[in-house]
Amino acid sequence: MRASTDQVWDWLDAVPDPEIPVISVVDLGIVRDVQWQGDMLQVTVTPTYSGCPATSVISMDIETALRDHGIDNLRIKTSIAPAWTTDWLSDKGRAKLEAYGIAPPQPAGGPKRCPHCGSTAVEKVSQFGSTPCKAHWRCTDCLEPFEYFKCI
């Protein structure tokens, strides 16, 4: 008996993003589609940006997770159109980012508040953080640095 697509989505929701392990590839919004094509499962993934170095690791992690659940006939399809956007982050994913200490993306282009203390007194330190999709910020109240997931 083959797994339902809902079951596959649940399994994929347990696959962490390799750069931000607190959030799943589903919550990140990069898993775009799951469908059976005959007896083959196809999972469509859109990287956060076309040069993302984690794309191959993500595909391998997805494949490993699905094989661990008994799915042997599968294909990981990478789709770059439409381009990924931070709008695809789930609300659950945004909350997980903030609880982890990374300010989630905001349409205005900067964090609403410090993910550590909640203060709105924040300043940008650098447009570049630990990965290309994050910037380095600091709270001027608690003085803690934090990363901000850039709005793309």
BELTAGI-V746811 format. One record per pair of residues at least 12 apart in sequence whose ideal C-beta (glycine too) atoms are under 10 Angstrom apart, sorted by the first residue. I is the first residue (numbers start at 1). J is the second residue. D is the distance in whole Angstrom. If there is no record, write none. Layout:
BEGIN
i	j	d
I	J	D
I	J	D
END
This chain:
BEGIN
i	j	d
1	70	10
2	36	7
2	39	7
2	41	8
2	70	9
2	71	8
2	73	9
3	34	10
3	36	9
3	41	8
3	66	9
3	69	7
3	70	8
3	71	7
4	34	10
4	36	9
5	33	9
5	34	5
5	35	7
5	36	7
5	41	9
6	34	9
7	34	10
7	69	8
8	31	10
8	34	5
8	35	9
8	36	9
8	41	7
8	43	8
8	65	10
8	66	7
8	69	8
8	71	8
8	74	9
9	26	7
9	31	8
9	34	6
9	43	10
10	26	9
10	69	10
11	26	10
11	34	10
11	62	9
11	65	6
11	66	7
11	68	8
11	69	5
11	71	9
12	24	7
12	25	6
12	26	5
12	31	5
12	34	7
12	43	7
12	45	10
12	61	10
12	62	7
12	65	7
12	66	8
12	69	10
13	25	8
13	26	4
13	27	7
13	31	9
13	90	9
13	92	9
14	26	9
14	65	7
14	69	10
15	28	10
15	31	8
15	58	8
15	61	5
15	62	6
15	63	10
15	64	9
15	65	5
15	66	9
16	28	9
16	58	10
16	61	8
16	65	10
17	30	8
17	48	9
17	54	7
17	57	9
17	58	7
17	61	9
17	93	9
18	53	9
18	54	5
18	55	10
18	56	10
18	57	5
18	58	6
18	60	9
18	61	7
19	48	9
19	52	9
19	53	9
19	54	5
19	57	9
19	58	9
19	130	8
19	131	5
19	132	10
19	133	8
19	134	9
20	54	10
20	93	9
20	96	9
20	97	7
20	100	7
20	102	7
20	130	10
20	131	8
20	133	9
20	134	9
20	147	9
20	149	8
21	100	9
22	93	9
22	96	5
22	97	7
22	99	8
22	100	4
22	101	9
22	102	8
23	89	8
23	90	9
23	92	9
23	93	5
23	94	9
23	95	10
23	96	5
23	97	6
23	100	8
23	102	9
23	104	10
23	149	10
24	90	9
24	92	9
24	93	7
24	96	8
25	43	10
25	45	7
25	54	10
25	58	6
25	59	10
25	61	8
25	62	7
25	65	9
25	93	10
26	90	7
26	92	9
26	93	8
27	88	10
27	89	7
27	90	5
27	91	9
27	92	6
27	93	3
27	94	8
27	95	9
27	96	7
27	97	9
28	46	10
28	48	7
28	58	9
28	84	9
28	86	9
28	88	8
28	89	6
28	90	8
28	93	6
28	96	10
28	97	9
28	149	10
29	46	8
29	48	9
29	84	7
29	85	8
29	86	8
29	87	8
29	88	3
29	89	5
29	90	7
29	93	7
30	44	10
30	45	5
30	46	6
30	47	6
30	48	6
30	52	9
30	54	10
30	55	9
30	58	7
30	62	10
30	78	10
30	79	10
30	84	6
30	88	7
30	89	10
31	43	6
31	44	7
31	45	6
31	46	8
31	58	9
31	62	7
31	76	10
31	88	10
32	44	4
32	45	7
32	46	5
32	77	9
32	78	10
32	79	6
32	82	9
32	84	9
32	88	8
33	45	9
33	46	9
33	77	8
33	79	8
34	66	10
34	74	10
35	77	10
36	71	10
36	73	10
36	74	10
37	73	10
37	75	8
38	73	9
39	72	10
39	73	6
40	71	9
40	72	10
40	73	5
40	74	6
40	75	6
41	66	7
41	71	5
41	72	9
41	73	7
41	74	4
41	75	7
41	76	10
42	73	10
42	74	7
42	75	5
42	76	8
42	77	6
43	59	9
43	62	6
43	63	8
43	66	7
43	71	10
43	74	7
43	75	7
43	76	5
43	77	7
44	75	9
44	76	8
44	77	5
44	78	8
44	79	5
45	58	7
45	59	6
45	62	7
45	76	6
45	77	7
45	78	6
45	79	7
45	80	10
45	84	9
46	77	10
46	78	7
46	79	5
46	80	7
46	81	8
46	82	8
46	83	7
46	84	5
46	85	9
46	88	8
47	59	9
47	78	7
47	79	9
47	80	7
47	83	9
47	84	6
48	83	9
48	84	5
48	85	9
48	86	9
48	88	9
48	89	10
48	131	9
48	132	9
48	133	6
48	149	10
48	150	10
48	152	7
49	80	9
49	83	8
49	84	7
49	132	7
49	133	7
49	152	7
50	78	10
50	80	6
50	83	8
50	84	9
51	132	8
52	84	9
52	131	9
52	132	8
52	133	8
53	131	9
53	132	9
54	131	8
54	133	10
55	76	10
55	78	7
55	80	10
56	76	10
56	78	9
58	76	9
58	78	9
59	76	4
59	77	9
59	78	7
60	76	9
62	74	9
62	76	6
63	75	9
63	76	6
83	152	8
84	133	10
84	152	7
85	105	9
85	151	8
85	152	6
86	104	8
86	105	4
86	106	9
86	107	9
86	133	9
86	149	7
86	150	7
86	151	5
86	152	5
87	105	9
87	107	9
87	151	9
87	152	9
88	152	10
89	104	7
89	105	7
89	149	8
91	104	9
93	149	10
94	106	10
94	149	9
97	115	8
97	147	9
97	148	10
97	149	6
98	111	9
98	112	9
98	113	9
98	114	10
98	115	5
98	116	10
98	118	10
98	146	10
98	149	10
99	115	8
100	115	8
100	146	10
100	147	9
101	114	9
101	115	5
101	116	6
101	144	8
101	145	9
101	146	6
101	147	8
102	115	6
102	129	9
102	130	10
102	134	7
102	137	10
102	146	7
102	147	5
102	148	7
102	149	6
103	115	5
103	116	10
103	122	8
103	134	9
103	135	9
103	137	7
103	139	10
103	146	6
103	147	7
103	148	4
103	149	7
104	148	8
104	149	6
104	151	9
105	133	9
105	134	10
105	148	8
105	149	5
105	150	6
105	151	4
105	152	7
106	148	8
106	149	9
106	150	10
106	151	6
107	151	6
108	151	8
109	124	10
109	135	9
109	148	9
109	150	8
109	151	6
110	122	7
110	123	9
110	124	7
110	135	8
110	137	8
110	148	7
110	150	9
110	151	9
111	124	9
111	135	9
111	137	6
111	139	9
111	146	8
111	147	9
111	148	5
111	149	9
112	148	10
113	139	8
114	137	8
114	138	9
114	139	4
114	140	9
114	141	7
114	142	6
114	143	10
114	144	7
114	145	10
114	146	6
115	137	9
115	139	9
115	144	9
115	146	5
115	147	9
115	148	9
116	139	6
116	141	9
116	142	6
116	143	10
116	144	5
116	145	9
116	146	6
117	139	6
117	141	6
117	142	4
117	143	10
117	144	7
118	139	9
118	141	9
118	142	9
119	139	5
119	140	8
119	141	4
119	142	6
119	144	10
120	139	9
120	140	10
120	141	9
121	138	10
121	139	6
121	140	4
121	141	5
121	142	9
122	137	5
122	138	7
122	139	5
122	140	7
122	141	9
122	142	10
122	146	8
122	148	8
123	137	7
123	138	6
123	139	8
123	140	6
124	136	7
124	137	5
124	138	8
124	148	8
125	137	6
125	138	5
125	145	7
125	146	10
125	147	10
125	148	10
126	138	10
127	148	10
127	150	8
128	150	10
129	145	10
129	146	9
129	147	5
129	148	7
129	149	9
129	150	8
130	147	6
131	147	8
131	149	9
131	150	10
132	150	8
132	152	10
133	147	9
133	148	10
133	149	6
133	150	6
133	151	10
133	152	7
134	146	10
134	147	4
134	148	6
134	149	6
134	150	6
135	147	7
135	148	5
135	149	8
135	150	6
135	151	10
136	148	8
END
